[in-house]
Amino acid sequence: MAVLLDTHAFLWWCEDARELSRKARKTISEDECFVSLASLWEIALKISLGKLGLPSTFSRYVPEQMALNNFSRLEIGFRHIAGCADLPWHHRDPFDRLLIAQALEEDLGVVSRDTVFERYGIRRIW
């Protein structure tokens, strides 16, 4: 099974944070995992706003973690963006809306503690 990591799931996995559920840990360690460019953009934005810090620079930390954990990058395509136009407004966060559209288009489960993903018919792992 392949899954898409929500931004917090990616960061918590990289930090070995205790907030990550046991089921999420098991899924990430056993399944093929994708990290969306939307999540990487969200991380970069939060760093620039001073809301997030990483152990090293973004341009070093993210590629190292992606390679270390064998995560695949999920590019943002036109179909993903177009999918956002058809989504109901259960959620207003633009980054999550793009993740939802990507998960639907690519038939991926999402590792996230955010229950709103389920309202879109997405298999949420937590």
C-alpha positions as CSV (number, residue, x, y, z in Angstrom):
1,M,0.0,0.0,0.0
2,A,1.2,3.5,-0.7
3,V,0.4,6.5,1.5
4,L,0.8,10.3,1.4
5,L,2.2,11.8,4.6
6,D,0.5,14.9,6.0
7,T,3.1,17.6,6.8
8,H,3.0,17.0,10.5
9,A,3.4,13.2,10.0
10,F,6.5,13.8,7.9
11,L,8.0,16.2,10.4
12,W,7.1,14.0,13.4
13,W,8.6,10.9,11.7
14,C,11.8,12.8,11.0
15,E,12.0,14.0,14.6
16,D,10.9,10.6,16.1
17,A,8.3,12.6,17.9
18,R,6.1,10.8,20.4
19,E,3.0,12.5,19.0
20,L,3.1,10.1,16.0
21,S,0.7,7.2,16.7
22,R,1.8,3.6,16.8
23,K,-0.3,2.8,13.7
24,A,1.1,5.7,11.8
25,R,4.7,4.6,12.8
26,K,4.0,1.1,11.6
27,T,2.5,2.3,8.3
28,I,5.4,4.7,7.6
29,S,8.0,2.0,8.4
30,E,6.3,-0.7,6.2
31,D,4.6,1.1,3.3
32,E,5.7,3.2,0.3
33,C,5.5,6.8,1.5
34,F,5.1,10.0,-0.5
35,V,5.6,13.5,0.6
36,S,3.9,16.2,-1.5
37,L,5.6,19.3,-2.7
38,A,2.7,21.0,-1.1
39,S,3.9,19.8,2.3
40,L,7.5,20.9,1.5
41,W,6.1,24.3,0.5
42,E,4.2,24.6,3.7
43,I,7.3,23.8,5.7
44,A,9.3,26.4,3.8
45,L,6.6,29.0,4.4
46,K,6.4,28.2,8.1
47,I,10.2,28.5,8.4
48,S,10.2,31.9,6.7
49,L,7.4,33.1,9.0
50,G,9.4,32.0,12.1
51,K,6.7,29.4,13.0
52,L,9.0,26.4,12.5
53,G,12.6,25.5,13.0
54,L,14.6,22.6,11.6
55,P,17.9,21.1,12.9
56,S,19.6,22.4,9.8
57,T,18.7,24.5,6.7
58,F,15.6,23.5,4.8
59,S,17.7,22.9,1.6
60,R,19.8,20.4,3.5
61,Y,17.4,18.8,6.0
62,V,14.5,17.9,3.7
63,P,16.6,16.1,1.0
64,E,18.6,14.3,3.7
65,Q,15.4,13.1,5.4
66,M,13.7,12.1,2.1
67,A,16.8,10.0,1.2
68,L,17.3,8.6,4.6
69,N,13.7,7.4,4.9
70,N,13.3,6.4,1.3
71,F,10.4,8.7,0.8
72,S,9.2,9.6,-2.7
73,R,8.3,13.2,-3.7
74,L,4.8,13.7,-5.0
75,E,4.9,16.4,-7.6
76,I,2.0,18.8,-8.0
77,G,0.3,18.3,-11.4
78,F,-2.6,20.0,-13.1
79,R,-5.0,17.2,-12.3
80,H,-4.2,17.7,-8.6
81,I,-4.9,21.5,-8.8
82,A,-8.0,20.9,-10.9
83,G,-9.2,18.4,-8.3
84,C,-9.2,21.2,-5.7
85,A,-11.8,23.0,-7.7
86,D,-14.3,20.1,-7.2
87,L,-13.7,19.6,-3.5
88,P,-16.5,20.5,-1.0
89,W,-15.5,23.0,1.6
90,H,-15.1,20.7,4.6
91,H,-11.7,22.2,5.1
92,R,-10.2,25.6,4.3
93,D,-6.5,25.0,4.7
94,P,-5.1,25.3,1.1
95,F,-2.2,22.9,1.7
96,D,-4.5,20.2,3.1
97,R,-7.0,20.7,0.3
98,L,-4.2,20.1,-2.2
99,L,-3.1,16.9,-0.3
100,I,-6.7,15.8,-0.4
101,A,-6.9,16.3,-4.1
102,Q,-3.6,14.4,-4.6
103,A,-4.7,11.5,-2.4
104,L,-8.0,11.2,-4.3
105,E,-6.3,11.5,-7.7
106,E,-3.5,9.0,-6.9
107,D,-5.6,6.7,-4.7
108,L,-3.4,7.1,-1.7
109,G,-4.2,6.8,2.0
110,V,-3.1,9.7,4.1
111,V,-1.1,9.4,7.3
112,S,-2.6,12.3,9.4
113,R,-4.1,13.0,12.8
114,D,-6.5,15.4,11.0
115,T,-9.9,13.7,10.9
116,V,-11.2,16.0,8.2
117,F,-9.6,13.8,5.5
118,E,-12.2,11.2,6.2
119,R,-15.0,13.6,5.2
120,Y,-13.6,13.4,1.6
121,G,-13.7,9.6,1.5
122,I,-10.0,9.3,2.0
123,R,-8.5,6.3,4.0
124,R,-6.9,8.1,6.9
125,I,-4.2,6.2,8.9
126,W,-3.7,7.2,12.4
